[in-house]
């Protein structure tokens, strides 16, 4: 046999082996698609992938937040206090209005207006 015909036979055998593997994969795919449709398979795969990525990302963010919080306890306490005051501002303002001192009725509301020339110093 010539070298070309030997290589042709090897290539054909390799092609036949690849075709057998491909045919087996297609048969297996048809069997699994009969059990579960393409749409449900894709949606469950996407949902699972997205959920797993979100969980991993949330874990990373939580780990970073814990590390930063342990380094910045004063800033965290200040932020927490500001949030509490922000959400409790309504009741706090109502409480302050209850204990507001009554205004003196004899005191004028504003300073009297000066007539032109009254406050001039020459």
Phi, psi and omega in degrees: 000146178277166182295325181293316180291326177295317179294323177299316180295317179296317179296320179294319177296319178295319177298316180296322178294317178295321178295322179295318178296315180297316179298318178297318178296318180295319178297318178295320179296318178297321180294317180287328177290334176294328180281319183222129182292167182295316183298314180291326178295315180293315182295320179290324177294318180293315180299316180296316181296314181295318180297316179297318179293321179295318179297316180296317178296320179295322177297318179296316180296318179296319179296318178294319179297319178296318180295317179293321181294323180291331178278333187238057184295323180294317179294321179296318178295319178296317179296317179297318177297320179295320178296318179296316178295323180297313182285338180258014185295323180298304178298326179293316179295322176298319180295320179292325178292329178295321184262016178291135181292139178293143181285147179285121185287338180282335183286137179289155181290326181219162178292144181295144180284140180272141176286152179299129179093351183285320184263010182282132177249128182255000000 
